[in-house]
Amino acid sequence: MIEVQNLYKSFYNTDVLNDISVYFEEKKTNMIIGQSGSGKTVLLKCIIGLLDINSGKIFYDDVVFNKLSFKKKKEIRKNIGMVFQGGALFDSETVEQNVKFPLDMFTIMTEQQKLNRVNECLERVNIVNANSLYPAEISGGMQKRVAIARAIALYPKYLFFDEPISGLDPKTAIRIDRLIGELTRDIETTTIINTHDMNSVMEIGDKVIFLYEGKKWWEGSREEILHSDNPELNEFVFATNLAKTVRNLRKSGHS
């Protein structure tokens, strides 16, 4: 269980997150949506402890995570998998070394056990015969799948994604969305995803949180979005889909 209570975050006396309270559904895909600058990424970084908060509480089960020492936070982070926007792979390390990194850092497995787990994770994201390749030698979609393989290496209880399909073509984006949905169900993880892509929301979102100017403006299911009377949410949903339609028309050669 992850829950945020009355979270405030500011930078240089400017409020970025204002009194955010939300409960993320266990073993489901929880989507955080909102336009650029609404606070999505800041909220995600606060939840996993990359940013300190000004006030409020962040619960992992019954533990107030933001009050823990660095050492105790590290214990909880063993249960967290994170996929950053762009994948954030180590350019100087191979696919195999990238996926093995959390195993080297957090486990006492033997080298053979680590390699077995690396191959299990790569197979799970449909990557074969790529262990010795470097990130620059594989496609953007493959890089994202390698990042996901690395994120699930430690059998995480919680999975976080920051704009997981950003920069991907529509076909690859659908594959990544479906992979995330499958992983959430198969390994029974609580998944939290930042996205501005409504196709992703409608494809795999179980619970949706809409941020607007640093505040939680709406929450509900993907089905409820279609019947919402929240004007800011409706404007965001319409603008997002309109922009995507225009881009697709341009790509297909229409003026």
C-alpha positions in Angstrom: 0.0 0.0 0.0 1.2 3.5 -0.8 -0.6 6.5 0.5 0.2 10.2 0.4 -1.3 12.5 3.0 -1.4 16.4 2.8 1.9 16.6 0.8 3.4 20.0 0.2 6.5 20.7 -1.9 7.9 24.0 -2.9 11.1 25.3 -4.6 12.4 28.7 -3.7 9.2 29.7 -2.0 7.1 28.6 -5.0 4.5 25.9 -4.3 4.7 23.0 -6.7 2.5 20.5 -4.9 -0.3 21.8 -2.7 -2.0 19.5 -0.1 -1.9 16.3 -2.2 -3.7 13.4 -0.6 -4.1 10.1 -2.5 -4.3 6.4 -2.0 -2.8 4.3 -4.7 -4.7 1.0 -5.4 -2.7 -2.1 -4.6 -1.7 -4.5 -7.4 -3.2 -2.1 -9.9 -2.0 0.5 -12.5 -2.4 4.0 -11.0 -2.0 6.8 -13.6 -1.0 10.4 -12.7 -2.0 12.7 -15.5 -1.8 16.4 -16.1 -0.2 19.0 -18.4 3.4 19.8 -18.3 4.3 21.7 -15.1 1.3 20.3 -13.1 3.7 18.5 -10.7 3.5 14.9 -11.9 7.2 14.2 -11.9 7.8 16.1 -8.7 5.2 14.0 -7.0 6.7 10.8 -8.3 10.2 11.8 -7.1 8.8 12.8 -3.7 7.1 9.4 -3.3 10.3 7.4 -3.9 12.4 9.8 -1.9 14.4 11.5 -4.5 13.1 14.8 -3.3 12.4 15.8 0.3 8.9 17.2 1.0 8.1 20.3 3.0 5.3 18.7 4.9 2.9 15.8 4.9 3.3 12.0 5.1 4.2 9.3 2.6 3.2 5.8 3.7 4.5 2.5 2.5 2.1 0.1 4.2 2.1 1.4 7.8 5.5 3.0 7.6 5.9 6.8 7.2 8.6 6.6 4.6 9.6 10.3 4.6 10.5 10.1 8.3 12.9 7.3 8.0 16.7 7.4 8.1 18.6 7.0 4.9 19.5 3.4 5.9 15.9 2.4 6.6 14.7 4.1 3.4 17.2 1.9 1.5 15.5 -1.2 2.9 12.2 -0.1 1.4 13.8 0.9 -1.9 14.7 -2.7 -2.4 11.0 -3.2 -3.0 10.9 -0.4 -5.6 11.5 -0.6 -9.3 11.8 2.7 -11.2 11.8 3.4 -15.0 12.8 7.0 -15.7 11.8 9.0 -18.7 14.1 7.9 -21.5 15.1 4.7 -19.7 18.2 6.2 -18.1 20.4 3.2 -19.0 24.1 3.4 -18.4 25.6 4.1 -21.8 29.0 2.5 -21.0 27.5 -0.8 -19.8 25.9 -3.6 -21.8 22.3 -4.7 -21.7 23.3 -7.5 -19.3 25.3 -5.2 -17.0 22.4 -2.7 -16.9 19.9 -5.3 -15.8 22.4 -6.8 -13.3 23.1 -3.4 -11.7 20.4 -3.6 -8.9 21.4 -7.2 -8.2 25.0 -6.2 -7.7 23.9 -3.3 -5.5 21.3 -4.9 -3.3 21.8 -8.7 -3.2 24.4 -11.3 -2.2 23.5 -13.6 -5.1 26.3 -15.6 -6.8 27.4 -14.4 -10.2 25.6 -17.3 -11.9 22.4 -16.6 -9.9 22.5 -12.9 -11.1 23.0 -13.9 -14.7 20.1 -16.3 -14.5 17.9 -13.6 -13.1 19.1 -11.1 -15.8 18.1 -13.6 -18.5 14.7 -14.3 -16.8 14.0 -10.5 -16.8 15.1 -10.0 -20.4 13.0 -12.9 -21.5 10.0 -11.5 -19.7 10.2 -8.3 -21.7 10.8 -10.2 -24.9 14.5 -9.4 -25.5 16.8 -12.2 -26.6 20.4 -12.3 -27.9 21.1 -8.8 -26.8 23.1 -9.2 -23.6 26.3 -8.0 -25.0 24.9 -5.0 -26.9 25.2 -1.4 -25.6 22.2 1.0 -25.4 23.4 2.9 -28.5 23.2 -0.3 -30.5 19.5 -1.0 -29.8 16.2 0.9 -30.6 14.4 3.3 -28.3 11.7 0.7 -27.7 14.3 -1.9 -26.8 16.0 0.5 -24.4 12.7 1.1 -22.6 12.2 -2.7 -22.3 15.7 -3.1 -20.9 14.9 -0.4 -18.4 11.8 -2.3 -17.4 13.8 -5.5 -17.1 16.2 -3.8 -14.8 13.3 -2.4 -12.7 11.8 -5.8 -12.1 15.1 -7.6 -11.3 14.5 -7.4 -7.6 11.0 -8.7 -7.7 9.6 -5.3 -6.7 6.4 -4.7 -4.7 6.1 -1.3 -6.3 6.8 -0.1 -9.8 7.1 3.5 -10.9 7.2 4.9 -14.4 7.9 8.4 -15.5 6.4 9.0 -19.0 7.2 5.4 -20.1 6.1 5.8 -23.8 7.6 9.3 -24.3 9.3 9.5 -27.7 8.1 6.1 -28.9 6.2 5.5 -32.1 2.5 4.6 -31.6 2.9 0.9 -32.3 5.9 0.6 -29.9 4.0 2.7 -27.3 1.1 0.2 -27.3 3.5 -2.7 -26.8 5.1 -1.0 -23.8 1.7 -0.1 -22.3 0.5 -3.7 -22.6 3.8 -5.0 -21.2 3.3 -2.7 -18.1 -0.2 -4.0 -17.7 0.8 -7.6 -17.9 3.7 -7.1 -15.4 1.4 -5.4 -13.0 -1.0 -8.4 -13.1 1.7 -11.2 -13.3 4.0 -10.1 -10.6 1.2 -8.5 -8.6 2.9 -5.1 -8.1 1.4 -1.8 -7.3 2.2 0.4 -10.4 2.3 4.2 -10.5 2.7 5.9 -13.9 3.2 9.5 -14.8 1.8 10.1 -18.3 0.1 12.7 -20.5 -1.0 10.1 -23.0 -4.7 9.4 -22.8 -4.3 6.3 -24.9 -2.2 4.8 -22.1 -4.8 5.8 -19.6 -7.6 4.2 -21.5 -5.6 1.1 -22.3 -4.2 0.1 -18.9 -5.3 2.6 -16.2 -7.2 1.2 -13.2 -7.1 4.4 -11.1 -6.5 7.9 -12.5 -5.3 11.0 -10.6 -5.5 14.3 -12.4 -3.2 17.1 -11.2 -3.9 20.7 -12.1 -1.5 23.5 -11.0 0.0 21.4 -8.3 -3.3 20.2 -6.8 -5.2 17.0 -7.0 -8.1 18.1 -9.2 -9.9 14.9 -9.9 -9.6 11.1 -9.3 -11.5 8.1 -10.5 -11.5 5.2 -12.9 -10.8 5.4 -16.6 -14.5 4.7 -17.3 -15.5 7.7 -15.1 -13.3 10.1 -17.1 -15.7 9.7 -20.0 -18.5 11.1 -17.9 -16.7 13.7 -15.9 -18.1 17.2 -15.5 -14.7 18.6 -14.4 -13.9 21.3 -17.0 -10.1 21.3 -16.5 -10.0 17.5 -16.9 -12.2 17.6 -20.0 -10.1 20.3 -21.5 -6.9 18.3 -20.9 -8.4 15.1 -22.3 -9.7 16.9 -25.4 -6.5 18.8 -26.0 -4.3 15.7 -25.6 -6.3 13.7 -28.1 -6.7 16.6 -30.5 -3.0 17.2 -30.6 -2.3 13.5 -31.2 -4.8 13.4 -34.1 -3.2 16.4 -35.7 0.3 14.8 -35.4 -1.0 11.6 -36.9 -2.6 13.5 -39.8 0.7 15.3 -40.5 2.6 12.1 -40.4 0.2 10.5 -42.9 0.7 13.5 -45.3 -2.6 15.4 -44.7 -2.6 19.1 -44.4 
